[in-house]
């Protein structure tokens, strides 16, 4: 079966709780597509509540890829994502379907477009240096170091998220090494594979987003976030996702339930703000509204897509 009129790729980003999953599913059903996840925490299995992963009902409606397939104790990188996403897109096209890459990790989406230079294999000496610095200096010093080298990436990373700061520093320093003459073999991206693509993000009014974040927080707590955090544990790599450490703090008696809820809402709002900061600075990005079909049709016409359903 041939891919229907165009094998381009739609990349859809946006803030957490903006409705990306539902919107991506609506688009997938309308355009005959499958969905490739681009969320650095939804890749982990056993964490569907805290990461707001697609539900069983949503997964049944449209095939999803790169969701819930990594052990929470394993590290997952942007370089690995690019390889996995490229393979998923190729398999989708081989089945005669279109591909939508949807998620809130803007760095993953940019990397897939070829906007980031990533080493196919990490430099062990460089990693050892950055890890050594991370054990020597407090997290605010590390974040200041990142801010001095890459202000935009620093703005998209929480000043308290040691793991992501260290990873961002490693990537930035690797770029400097490359620029000094030690070239890395580039990974295949949408640019290098000559696949046409459109980058878009879902626009949601600030007040609506705040309401959705509060509603999502309540739903997560009601459906077992605390128990999920206990199963994952504090030592898993993936436990630094928003909500897990707060849930464990509540379980250990450090927080009241009201304090837990307030912390979750605040942390999620801050995360959404960082995501929006990233996407607003993304070049050639289109902002879409879930209710504006005409704008969506015009956006994807550039990659040869037309609706297959009325």
Backbone bond lengths (Angstrom), bond angles and torsions (degrees), N, CA, C in turn:
res aa  C-N    CA-C-N  psi(-1)  N-CA   C-N-CA  omega(-1)  CA-C   N-CA-C  phi
1 X - - - 1.471 - - 1.520 109.64 -
2 X 1.320 118.57 134.64 1.448 122.09 -179.89 1.520 111.63 -86.54
3 X 1.326 114.48 149.36 1.465 119.33 176.05 1.517 108.93 -62.64
4 X 1.338 120.26 129.93 1.466 122.35 -176.43 1.517 112.64 -66.31
5 X 1.312 115.77 125.20 1.466 127.17 176.81 1.522 114.75 19.42
6 X 1.301 116.68 67.26 1.457 120.79 174.12 1.514 111.75 120.42
7 X 1.325 115.27 131.69 1.465 119.66 179.01 1.511 110.48 -112.86
8 X 1.334 116.85 26.56 1.450 119.98 176.73 1.519 111.09 -69.26
9 X 1.322 115.27 171.17 1.462 122.18 -176.14 1.524 109.36 -123.71
10 X 1.319 116.22 134.09 1.459 121.87 174.31 1.520 108.65 -99.87
11 X 1.319 116.52 124.91 1.460 121.90 175.86 1.522 108.20 -106.21
12 X 1.318 116.01 124.44 1.457 121.10 -175.19 1.523 109.82 -123.37
13 X 1.329 116.05 117.10 1.458 121.88 177.26 1.514 110.88 -114.32
14 X 1.322 114.33 -168.21 1.449 120.17 179.97 1.505 111.35 144.73
15 X 1.314 115.46 171.13 1.461 120.95 -178.00 1.517 111.55 -74.21
16 X 1.316 116.00 157.92 1.446 120.71 173.82 1.524 109.92 -59.86
17 X 1.311 116.77 142.61 1.467 123.83 -179.53 1.525 113.56 70.70
18 X 1.332 117.62 10.85 1.464 119.64 178.99 1.525 112.61 -81.17
19 X 1.334 116.93 -10.86 1.450 120.25 179.99 1.518 113.94 97.85
20 X 1.348 117.14 22.06 1.469 120.75 -177.39 1.524 112.37 -59.33
21 X 1.340 116.71 -43.33 1.467 119.73 -176.15 1.523 110.89 -61.45
22 X 1.326 116.37 -50.65 1.461 119.93 -179.16 1.526 111.12 -63.48
23 X 1.328 116.50 -40.06 1.463 120.35 -179.48 1.527 110.69 -67.25
24 X 1.337 116.75 -41.91 1.461 120.22 178.68 1.525 110.99 -62.66
25 X 1.329 116.79 -39.62 1.469 120.19 178.28 1.521 110.40 -65.24
26 X 1.329 116.57 -42.73 1.470 119.87 177.61 1.530 110.87 -59.31
27 X 1.335 116.47 -44.58 1.456 120.29 179.08 1.529 111.29 -66.22
28 X 1.335 116.26 -40.75 1.463 119.91 -179.10 1.520 111.01 -61.46
29 X 1.314 116.81 -41.07 1.458 119.84 179.54 1.521 110.98 -70.86
30 X 1.299 116.78 -32.87 1.463 120.24 -178.47 1.525 112.28 -75.73
31 X 1.345 116.17 -34.04 1.459 119.84 -174.41 1.528 113.46 -109.26
32 X 1.315 117.86 4.69 1.458 119.78 179.15 1.509 113.07 69.43
33 X 1.332 116.61 52.51 1.460 121.13 -174.08 1.522 111.86 -123.19
34 X 1.319 115.59 164.25 1.452 123.75 167.97 1.524 107.76 -113.57
35 X 1.333 117.02 161.52 1.459 121.50 -171.91 1.520 110.61 -112.78
36 X 1.328 115.22 132.64 1.462 122.48 173.46 1.520 107.44 -109.08
37 X 1.330 117.19 120.37 1.451 120.56 -177.99 1.520 111.89 -70.60
38 X 1.332 115.70 144.10 1.469 122.22 176.64 1.518 108.52 -131.94
39 X 1.325 115.04 57.60 1.464 121.39 -178.83 1.521 107.99 -129.12
40 X 1.328 116.03 123.32 1.462 120.69 -173.14 1.518 113.49 -69.34
41 X 1.338 118.52 -10.56 1.462 120.07 178.06 1.530 111.96 -113.30
42 X 1.309 118.07 -26.44 1.470 119.50 176.92 1.527 111.94 -69.96
43 X 1.326 117.57 -12.29 1.465 119.18 176.31 1.527 111.68 -66.75
44 X 1.343 117.51 -21.51 1.464 120.90 -175.40 1.521 111.48 -84.52
45 X 1.341 115.90 139.61 1.449 119.48 177.63 1.528 109.49 -83.68
46 X 1.334 114.87 158.27 1.453 120.83 177.71 1.509 115.25 78.65
47 X 1.353 117.73 11.13 1.459 121.16 -176.68 1.531 111.94 -131.71
48 X 1.311 118.94 39.88 1.471 119.15 -173.73 1.523 113.44 -68.75
49 X 1.332 117.74 -28.87 1.468 119.63 -175.75 1.526 110.43 -75.53
50 X 1.313 116.56 -55.43 1.458 120.23 -176.14 1.510 114.17 -67.35
51 X 1.324 117.77 -27.37 1.465 120.54 180.00 1.523 112.88 -95.43
52 X 1.339 116.89 0.05 1.465 121.84 -178.45 1.521 110.97 53.36
53 X 1.329 115.74 44.08 1.464 121.17 178.85 1.524 109.88 -67.43
54 X 1.329 117.48 158.59 1.466 119.64 177.37 1.527 111.06 -55.28
55 X 1.315 115.78 140.74 1.462 120.78 -179.76 1.526 110.37 -76.02
56 X 1.327 115.68 168.95 1.465 120.00 177.81 1.518 110.68 -59.07
57 X 1.328 117.24 -38.48 1.463 120.91 179.34 1.520 110.60 -65.66
58 X 1.328 117.31 -40.59 1.464 120.49 179.40 1.525 111.22 -68.63
59 X 1.331 116.50 -39.70 1.464 120.46 178.28 1.522 111.16 -63.78
60 X 1.329 116.15 -31.51 1.463 120.20 179.46 1.527 111.71 -73.43
61 X 1.329 116.96 -27.67 1.462 120.35 -178.12 1.531 112.08 -75.09
62 X 1.351 115.93 -39.97 1.467 121.01 -177.44 1.525 108.48 -141.38
63 X 1.329 118.56 133.08 1.471 120.05 176.74 1.526 111.35 -60.29
64 X 1.338 115.69 134.18 1.461 122.59 177.27 1.529 109.19 -118.35
65 X 1.324 115.52 147.58 1.459 121.64 178.57 1.525 109.27 -128.33
66 X 1.323 116.79 154.26 1.466 124.70 179.91 1.521 111.89 61.82
67 X 1.324 115.28 39.70 1.465 121.75 175.56 1.530 107.80 -127.93
68 X 1.332 116.43 124.66 1.457 121.42 174.28 1.517 114.65 63.37
69 X 1.333 117.99 46.45 1.465 119.96 -177.68 1.532 113.77 -128.67
70 X 1.333 118.14 2.65 1.461 121.60 -178.11 1.531 109.23 -116.33
71 X 1.331 116.72 138.82 1.457 121.40 176.03 1.531 109.71 -64.35
72 X 1.335 118.84 134.27 1.470 120.62 -177.89 1.522 114.39 -59.79
73 X 1.334 117.62 -16.48 1.461 120.78 178.54 1.527 112.51 -90.87
74 X 1.319 117.58 -5.73 1.459 121.29 179.22 1.528 110.27 -92.10
75 X 1.315 115.39 148.34 1.462 120.22 175.86 1.529 109.13 -89.08
76 X 1.312 115.34 135.42 1.463 121.00 179.27 1.523 107.54 -120.68
77 X 1.319 116.78 130.55 1.456 121.30 -173.10 1.521 111.88 -115.03
78 X 1.329 115.11 166.61 1.458 120.26 175.88 1.526 110.77 -63.60
79 X 1.322 116.77 -36.31 1.461 119.59 178.66 1.524 110.72 -63.19
80 X 1.318 116.59 -42.92 1.465 119.68 178.16 1.524 110.21 -65.86
81 X 1.332 116.70 -37.94 1.459 119.66 178.34 1.524 111.32 -60.48
82 X 1.336 117.24 -44.68 1.459 120.42 -178.74 1.525 110.53 -58.69
83 X 1.330 116.71 -43.81 1.462 120.52 179.16 1.528 110.50 -64.32
84 X 1.340 116.39 -47.54 1.466 120.37 -178.35 1.522 111.75 -65.16
85 X 1.331 116.63 -41.72 1.462 120.01 -178.72 1.522 110.98 -67.21
86 X 1.338 116.47 -41.30 1.461 119.11 178.82 1.529 110.91 -61.03
87 X 1.341 116.68 -40.37 1.467 120.48 178.68 1.521 110.81 -66.06
88 X 1.339 116.88 -40.96 1.466 120.50 179.66 1.517 111.18 -64.82
89 X 1.323 116.67 -42.53 1.469 120.33 179.50 1.528 110.54 -63.08
90 X 1.335 116.98 -42.92 1.459 120.20 179.45 1.525 110.87 -61.77
91 X 1.331 116.89 -41.05 1.466 120.21 179.89 1.532 111.10 -67.38
92 X 1.320 116.88 -38.26 1.470 120.93 178.09 1.521 110.15 -62.79
93 X 1.315 116.34 -46.81 1.462 120.13 179.64 1.525 111.36 -63.77
94 X 1.334 116.51 -35.47 1.464 119.82 178.99 1.528 111.33 -64.11
95 X 1.337 116.02 -25.71 1.471 120.15 177.62 1.521 111.82 -86.69
96 X 1.318 117.32 3.16 1.454 119.95 179.46 1.514 113.75 79.53
97 X 1.320 116.53 22.75 1.466 120.93 -179.87 1.523 109.82 -114.38
98 X 1.312 115.25 165.19 1.464 121.58 174.76 1.522 109.82 -93.17
99 X 1.328 115.35 166.65 1.470 120.13 -176.99 1.520 111.05 -125.63
100 X 1.336 115.02 130.97 1.457 122.44 171.95 1.522 106.71 -116.76
101 X 1.325 116.97 123.41 1.463 121.87 175.67 1.522 106.82 -100.88
102 X 1.334 116.85 114.08 1.462 120.47 -171.18 1.514 110.76 -130.06
103 X 1.327 116.01 133.11 1.457 120.02 176.79 1.513 111.39 171.17
104 X 1.312 115.02 171.01 1.458 120.14 -175.57 1.510 115.54 -97.11
105 X 1.341 118.50 0.00 1.459 120.46 -179.99 1.521 108.97 -88.95
106 X 1.325 115.03 92.86 1.448 120.66 -175.19 1.514 113.57 -60.00
107 X 1.324 117.00 -32.79 1.450 120.08 -179.88 1.521 110.95 -64.53
108 X 1.330 117.43 -37.24 1.461 120.84 176.65 1.528 110.65 -63.24
109 X 1.323 116.28 -45.44 1.458 120.06 -178.92 1.527 111.00 -63.61
110 X 1.316 116.29 -41.27 1.466 118.95 179.35 1.528 110.21 -65.89
111 X 1.332 116.49 -41.20 1.460 119.94 179.43 1.524 111.09 -61.45
112 X 1.333 116.89 -39.80 1.457 120.64 -179.46 1.519 111.61 -65.78
113 X 1.326 116.19 -28.88 1.468 120.53 178.67 1.526 112.49 -82.07
114 X 1.324 116.95 -5.55 1.458 119.69 -178.72 1.506 113.15 88.71
115 X 1.350 117.45 13.12 1.457 120.53 -179.29 1.508 114.01 -85.95
116 X 1.320 117.59 3.83 1.461 122.52 -179.72 1.521 107.63 -135.93
117 X 1.315 116.93 135.89 1.455 120.72 175.98 1.518 108.70 -89.50
118 X 1.326 115.70 116.16 1.458 121.20 -178.10 1.521 109.87 -120.12
119 X 1.298 115.24 140.02 1.462 119.54 175.35 1.516 108.56 -80.32
120 X 1.328 115.95 137.22 1.456 119.50 177.16 1.514 111.27 -62.79
121 X 1.344 117.66 -33.43 1.447 122.38 177.08 1.529 108.11 -126.78
122 X 1.335 119.35 138.63 1.450 120.64 179.56 1.522 111.46 -67.31
123 X 1.303 115.87 149.76 1.462 121.99 175.98 1.526 107.75 -84.45
124 X 1.348 118.90 110.59 1.472 120.17 -174.75 1.518 112.96 -62.82
125 X 1.346 118.10 -34.64 1.458 120.17 179.85 1.526 110.88 -68.94
126 X 1.332 115.49 -41.16 1.461 119.66 178.95 1.523 109.95 -65.84
127 X 1.327 116.79 -43.62 1.459 119.92 178.63 1.526 111.33 -61.21
128 X 1.331 116.65 -41.48 1.462 120.51 179.32 1.531 110.61 -62.19
129 X 1.333 116.25 -38.86 1.462 119.16 179.13 1.528 111.51 -64.13
130 X 1.341 115.52 -47.22 1.466 119.24 -178.04 1.530 110.71 -65.61
131 X 1.328 117.12 -40.96 1.459 119.40 178.28 1.524 111.26 -64.52
132 X 1.333 116.08 -36.68 1.457 119.28 176.66 1.519 111.91 -63.43
133 X 1.325 115.79 -42.67 1.475 119.72 177.11 1.522 110.60 -63.70
134 X 1.345 116.97 -37.19 1.462 119.58 -177.82 1.528 111.78 -67.61
135 X 1.333 116.16 -28.12 1.471 118.80 178.03 1.521 112.39 -81.78
136 X 1.335 115.38 -17.80 1.470 120.08 -176.97 1.518 112.60 -92.26
137 X 1.341 116.03 -35.44 1.460 120.66 -171.62 1.526 111.42 -111.78
138 X 1.331 117.28 149.74 1.468 120.18 174.57 1.513 110.40 -68.31
139 X 1.344 115.35 163.93 1.457 120.36 -172.45 1.526 111.99 -64.68
140 X 1.341 118.69 -31.01 1.458 119.53 -179.30 1.531 111.70 -68.18
141 X 1.334 116.77 -31.87 1.464 120.11 176.80 1.523 110.06 -69.17
142 X 1.325 116.54 -41.14 1.462 120.50 178.09 1.524 111.08 -62.28
143 X 1.344 115.63 -42.47 1.465 118.93 179.68 1.525 110.74 -65.68
144 X 1.328 117.57 -37.56 1.465 120.09 177.20 1.526 110.86 -64.44
145 X 1.311 116.67 -38.00 1.467 121.42 176.12 1.527 110.20 -61.31
146 X 1.326 116.47 -46.37 1.467 120.12 177.90 1.520 110.91 -63.11
147 X 1.335 116.99 -41.93 1.456 120.93 -179.27 1.525 111.40 -61.32
148 X 1.339 116.46 -36.63 1.460 120.18 179.54 1.529 111.64 -69.54
149 X 1.321 116.78 -30.73 1.463 120.65 -177.00 1.529 112.58 -91.49
150 X 1.333 117.01 -35.88 1.468 120.71 -176.10 1.529 108.56 -148.51
151 X 1.331 117.63 83.59 1.472 120.99 -175.65 1.521 113.70 -57.92
152 X 1.333 117.48 -37.74 1.462 119.32 -177.08 1.526 110.91 -66.99
153 X 1.317 117.23 -45.56 1.457 119.59 179.98 1.528 110.48 -67.05
154 X 1.324 117.07 -36.46 1.465 120.29 178.08 1.525 110.82 -62.48
155 X 1.337 116.72 -37.05 1.462 120.14 179.59 1.515 111.85 -67.31
156 X 1.335 117.66 -23.57 1.459 121.50 -178.10 1.522 112.68 -92.17
157 X 1.334 117.16 -1.63 1.461 121.57 -178.22 1.524 108.96 -118.14
158 X 1.306 117.26 133.51 1.456 120.61 178.01 1.520 110.69 -60.14
159 X 1.322 116.42 138.12 1.464 121.26 178.95 1.521 112.24 -66.62
160 X 1.337 117.57 -9.04 1.465 121.81 179.71 1.529 112.74 -107.53
161 X 1.323 117.14 -0.80 1.461 121.22 -175.39 1.527 109.22 -93.78
162 X 1.323 116.12 87.11 1.465 121.19 -174.08 1.536 111.66 -59.14
163 X 1.335 116.19 -43.71 1.464 119.17 -176.25 1.526 111.08 -60.15
164 X 1.324 117.47 -49.84 1.463 119.57 -176.94 1.528 111.40 -69.23
165 X 1.321 117.80 -32.64 1.464 120.42 176.53 1.523 110.12 -63.93
166 X 1.331 116.01 -44.58 1.465 120.19 179.77 1.525 110.57 -62.85
167 X 1.332 117.04 -43.47 1.469 120.23 179.02 1.533 110.61 -63.48
168 X 1.331 117.19 -40.86 1.460 120.32 179.88 1.529 110.91 -65.66
169 X 1.336 116.89 -39.13 1.461 120.34 177.32 1.524 110.80 -64.46
170 X 1.307 116.20 -40.85 1.468 119.98 179.14 1.531 110.41 -60.97
171 X 1.318 116.65 -43.27 1.463 120.76 -179.76 1.528 110.88 -65.98
172 X 1.339 115.94 -43.30 1.459 120.00 -178.99 1.527 111.36 -66.07
173 X 1.317 117.30 -42.09 1.453 120.40 179.04 1.531 110.95 -67.81
174 X 1.333 116.55 -35.43 1.466 119.89 176.61 1.524 110.47 -61.51
175 X 1.332 116.29 -37.54 1.461 119.82 177.86 1.527 110.51 -63.63
176 X 1.330 116.26 -40.59 1.464 119.92 179.43 1.521 111.15 -64.53
177 X 1.329 115.86 -40.34 1.462 119.79 177.75 1.524 110.41 -61.85
178 X 1.329 115.44 -44.05 1.458 119.79 179.08 1.516 111.40 -61.27
179 X 1.344 115.62 -44.17 1.462 119.42 -179.32 1.518 111.77 -64.46
180 X 1.330 116.47 -23.76 1.463 120.63 179.11 1.525 112.06 -81.12
181 X 1.336 116.76 -3.29 1.448 118.69 173.93 1.503 116.40 123.75
182 X 1.348 118.31 -5.99 1.461 120.54 178.05 1.517 108.50 -97.86
183 X 1.306 116.05 91.17 1.465 120.15 -173.69 1.521 111.60 -75.77
184 X 1.335 115.48 140.82 1.449 121.78 173.92 1.522 109.07 -99.97
185 X 1.289 116.35 149.82 1.455 119.95 174.48 1.526 109.08 -71.12
186 X 1.335 118.23 122.18 1.468 119.42 -176.69 1.520 111.97 -70.38
187 X 1.314 115.04 151.36 1.456 120.58 175.69 1.526 109.60 -85.41
188 X 1.328 118.39 152.50 1.467 119.97 177.54 1.523 110.17 -69.65
189 X 1.313 116.73 130.47 1.462 121.60 179.35 1.524 108.62 -127.04
190 X 1.321 116.25 178.71 1.457 119.86 178.31 1.526 111.20 -60.78
191 X 1.337 115.92 -32.26 1.469 118.59 178.24 1.524 111.22 -69.83
192 X 1.326 116.79 -46.08 1.456 119.56 -175.80 1.524 112.05 -72.46
193 X 1.335 117.43 -23.82 1.460 119.83 178.34 1.524 112.19 -92.19
194 X 1.341 116.33 2.62 1.472 122.50 175.74 1.520 113.53 62.54
195 X 1.328 117.64 24.95 1.458 120.30 175.04 1.528 109.07 -85.12
196 X 1.324 118.59 126.30 1.466 119.25 176.34 1.517 110.26 -67.27
197 X 1.330 116.31 145.75 1.460 119.09 -179.50 1.522 110.00 -148.08
198 X 1.318 114.42 157.56 1.459 122.66 174.76 1.516 107.87 -125.36
199 X 1.330 116.67 130.58 1.460 121.95 176.40 1.525 109.14 -99.74
200 X 1.308 116.36 128.12 1.459 120.70 -179.08 1.519 109.69 -141.12
201 X 1.307 115.72 162.35 1.456 121.81 175.19 1.516 108.38 -139.38
202 X 1.306 115.50 150.91 1.460 121.04 -176.93 1.525 109.60 -87.52
203 X 1.322 114.86 124.43 1.467 120.11 -179.67 1.530 109.97 -91.87
204 X 1.329 116.05 130.55 1.461 122.57 177.57 1.521 108.39 -137.14
205 X 1.313 117.55 135.99 1.458 120.82 178.87 1.524 110.83 -60.93
206 X 1.328 116.20 146.15 1.463 121.61 -174.66 1.525 111.80 -58.10
207 X 1.323 116.67 -43.04 1.461 119.35 -179.72 1.515 112.62 -64.53
208 X 1.315 116.35 -39.35 1.464 120.95 178.10 1.519 110.09 -65.41
209 X 1.337 116.45 -40.81 1.465 119.91 -179.91 1.524 110.81 -64.05
210 X 1.309 117.28 -41.13 1.472 120.04 178.07 1.529 110.91 -60.50
211 X 1.315 116.14 -44.10 1.470 119.82 179.43 1.523 111.45 -63.43
212 X 1.329 116.03 -40.14 1.465 119.66 -179.77 1.529 111.19 -67.28
213 X 1.320 116.78 -37.65 1.460 119.82 178.70 1.521 110.35 -63.28
214 X 1.324 117.32 -42.50 1.469 119.93 178.34 1.523 110.65 -65.39
215 X 1.323 116.58 -42.99 1.470 119.39 179.34 1.515 111.33 -65.00
216 X 1.324 117.50 -40.02 1.467 120.43 178.60 1.524 110.51 -65.33
217 X 1.322 117.36 -40.54 1.461 120.51 178.90 1.518 110.63 -59.44
218 X 1.331 116.49 -46.68 1.467 120.38 179.47 1.527 111.13 -62.36
219 X 1.338 116.18 -40.27 1.466 119.58 -179.87 1.529 111.23 -66.35
220 X 1.311 116.86 -40.43 1.465 120.28 178.92 1.520 111.40 -62.68
221 X 1.310 115.88 -43.94 1.462 119.86 179.99 1.528 110.91 -65.86
222 X 1.327 115.86 -37.52 1.460 119.83 -178.76 1.522 112.46 -71.54
223 X 1.349 116.58 -27.56 1.461 120.39 -174.15 1.527 114.13 -99.95
224 X 1.354 117.51 6.30 1.458 118.25 170.45 1.515 117.17 111.62
225 X 1.335 118.58 27.43 1.462 120.19 178.50 1.528 111.40 -59.14
226 X 1.320 116.95 -41.76 1.465 120.25 -176.76 1.529 110.46 -62.98
227 X 1.307 116.36 -45.76 1.465 120.58 178.91 1.534 111.14 -65.54
228 X 1.330 116.81 -36.87 1.461 120.44 178.21 1.524 110.03 -64.55
229 X 1.325 116.63 -41.67 1.468 120.33 178.87 1.522 111.07 -62.70
230 X 1.321 116.92 -37.96 1.467 120.13 177.56 1.525 111.17 -64.95
231 X 1.322 117.29 -39.40 1.468 120.47 179.11 1.526 111.27 -65.40
232 X 1.322 116.66 -40.20 1.463 120.30 -178.71 1.521 110.45 -71.49
233 X 1.331 116.56 -42.56 1.455 120.95 178.80 1.517 112.87 85.71
234 X 1.313 115.62 163.41 1.463 121.33 -174.25 1.520 113.18 -80.63
235 X 1.341 118.55 -15.73 1.457 120.34 -174.91 1.525 113.42 -94.85
236 X 1.319 118.18 -7.05 1.465 120.45 178.91 1.524 110.33 -69.12
237 X 1.323 116.37 144.47 1.464 120.78 176.52 1.517 110.48 -56.02
238 X 1.326 116.02 -41.08 1.462 121.01 -174.75 1.520 113.52 -75.18
239 X 1.333 117.93 -7.34 1.464 119.87 -175.88 1.518 112.95 -73.12
240 X 1.352 117.35 -4.62 1.462 118.39 176.94 1.526 111.90 -85.01
241 X 1.322 117.33 3.55 1.460 120.00 173.54 1.522 109.76 -62.88
242 X 1.322 115.82 151.14 1.465 120.80 -177.75 1.525 110.42 -54.72
243 X 1.320 116.46 126.75 1.455 121.48 172.34 1.509 115.50 108.05
244 X 1.324 118.70 -28.05 1.455 120.17 -172.22 1.530 112.46 -73.67
245 X 1.293 117.65 -46.43 1.469 119.41 179.43 1.527 110.45 -67.22
246 X 1.327 116.07 -36.18 1.473 118.72 177.29 1.526 110.52 -64.71
247 X 1.334 116.85 -41.07 1.458 120.28 179.19 1.528 111.25 -63.94
248 X 1.330 116.73 -39.75 1.460 119.92 178.43 1.526 111.17 -68.50
249 X 1.325 116.61 -34.36 1.466 120.00 176.52 1.521 110.53 -64.75
250 X 1.321 116.75 -38.45 1.464 119.92 176.22 1.523 110.83 -64.58
251 X 1.316 116.50 -44.65 1.463 120.21 -178.12 1.523 111.68 -63.38
252 X 1.324 117.25 -31.12 1.470 120.36 179.60 1.521 113.05 -85.50
253 X 1.346 116.77 2.67 1.456 120.64 175.77 1.511 114.73 89.52
254 X 1.317 117.97 8.29 1.462 119.96 -178.67 1.523 112.79 -81.78
255 X 1.339 116.89 -18.13 1.459 121.25 -178.12 1.520 109.73 -133.05
256 X 1.321 115.70 149.83 1.455 119.37 167.61 1.524 108.37 -81.80
257 X 1.328 117.11 167.64 1.460 119.35 179.77 1.524 110.36 -63.67
258 X 1.322 117.00 -39.33 1.465 119.94 179.29 1.528 110.69 -63.98
259 X 1.340 116.78 -39.54 1.460 120.41 177.77 1.530 110.55 -65.98
260 X 1.334 116.40 -40.01 1.456 120.31 177.51 1.516 110.85 -59.24
261 X 1.323 116.60 -49.68 1.461 119.52 -179.14 1.524 111.11 -59.75
262 X 1.334 116.76 -44.83 1.462 120.08 -178.94 1.528 111.15 -62.75
263 X 1.329 117.36 -40.10 1.461 120.93 179.39 1.534 111.03 -66.20
264 X 1.329 116.14 -40.53 1.460 119.75 179.18 1.524 111.65 -63.81
265 X 1.325 116.38 -44.18 1.456 120.17 178.88 1.527 110.20 -61.92
266 X 1.328 116.21 -45.99 1.470 120.05 -178.46 1.531 111.07 -64.27
267 X 1.335 116.85 -45.23 1.463 119.88 -179.37 1.519 111.64 -63.64
268 X 1.325 116.58 -38.19 1.465 119.74 -179.93 1.519 110.85 -70.05
269 X 1.325 117.17 -38.59 1.469 119.74 176.69 1.526 110.56 -62.33
270 X 1.331 116.35 -42.19 1.466 119.44 179.67 1.524 110.71 -65.16
271 X 1.318 116.09 -39.58 1.461 120.05 178.18 1.532 110.33 -62.93
272 X 1.327 116.60 -44.17 1.461 120.61 178.60 1.531 110.95 -61.67
273 X 1.328 116.05 -38.29 1.465 119.81 178.93 1.524 110.86 -63.96
274 X 1.338 116.86 -41.38 1.463 119.66 178.08 1.524 111.07 -65.20
275 X 1.323 116.42 -39.62 1.468 119.28 177.88 1.525 110.90 -61.88
276 X 1.326 116.81 -45.06 1.466 119.99 -178.99 1.518 111.12 -65.42
277 X 1.335 116.87 -36.70 1.458 120.15 175.83 1.521 110.51 -59.07
278 X 1.321 115.87 -42.69 1.462 120.43 179.25 1.530 110.88 -64.09
279 X 1.320 117.20 -51.35 1.464 119.81 -174.44 1.527 111.82 -67.46
280 X 1.325 117.88 -32.23 1.469 119.39 178.10 1.518 111.86 -66.22
281 X 1.322 116.65 -24.62 1.463 120.32 178.81 1.521 112.40 -93.13
282 X 1.327 117.19 -1.94 1.464 121.18 -177.23 1.525 110.15 -74.67
283 X 1.327 118.32 124.58 1.478 119.58 -179.42 1.525 111.69 -69.75
284 X 1.313 115.16 148.42 1.473 122.83 174.78 1.522 112.70 57.94
285 X 1.304 117.16 36.58 1.465 121.61 -179.58 1.528 110.03 -99.98
286 X 1.318 116.51 134.59 1.457 121.90 176.42 1.523 109.34 -100.73
287 X 1.314 117.07 136.01 1.464 121.21 176.06 1.513 108.92 -97.57
288 X 1.323 116.26 125.23 1.456 121.56 -175.69 1.521 110.97 -116.25
289 X 1.310 115.11 152.15 1.452 122.38 173.19 1.525 108.24 -110.03
290 X 1.318 115.97 136.89 1.466 119.47 -176.90 1.526 112.31 -62.52
291 X 1.322 117.26 -22.80 1.460 119.72 -178.15 1.516 114.88 -95.75
292 X 1.338 116.84 -0.12 1.466 120.23 -174.71 1.526 109.39 -105.44
293 X 1.318 116.67 83.48 1.465 120.86 -176.07 1.523 111.90 -64.90
294 X 1.314 117.31 -35.70 1.460 120.43 -177.44 1.530 110.59 -62.79
295 X 1.334 117.10 -42.20 1.458 120.72 179.62 1.522 110.91 -66.79
296 X 1.326 116.38 -40.27 1.461 120.52 178.05 1.524 110.18 -62.36
297 X 1.340 117.23 -46.64 1.461 120.77 179.71 1.529 111.19 -59.33
298 X 1.331 115.90 -41.33 1.465 119.64 -179.95 1.528 110.84 -67.09
299 X 1.330 116.42 -37.01 1.462 120.20 -178.54 1.517 111.95 -65.10
300 X 1.328 117.09 -43.02 1.465 119.97 -175.78 1.528 112.71 -88.08
301 X 1.325 117.12 -7.08 1.472 118.73 176.76 1.519 110.89 -61.57
302 X 1.345 116.10 -28.37 1.464 120.29 -179.04 1.520 112.30 -65.18
303 X 1.330 118.28 -22.25 1.464 120.43 178.57 1.529 110.91 -106.67
304 X 1.332 115.75 16.38 1.454 119.99 172.54 1.504 115.59 83.09
305 X 1.327 117.53 18.53 1.461 120.28 -178.80 1.525 110.83 -93.59
306 X 1.312 115.50 138.45 1.456 122.88 166.64 1.519 107.55 -132.68
307 X 1.324 117.59 150.72 1.463 119.02 -178.38 1.522 111.45 -60.94
308 X 1.315 116.18 144.56 1.463 119.73 175.44 1.518 110.28 -104.77
309 X 1.360 115.61 -4.48 1.463 120.20 177.23 1.501 108.94 -128.56
310 X 1.315 116.30 150.15 1.464 120.57 178.60 1.507 109.87 -80.03
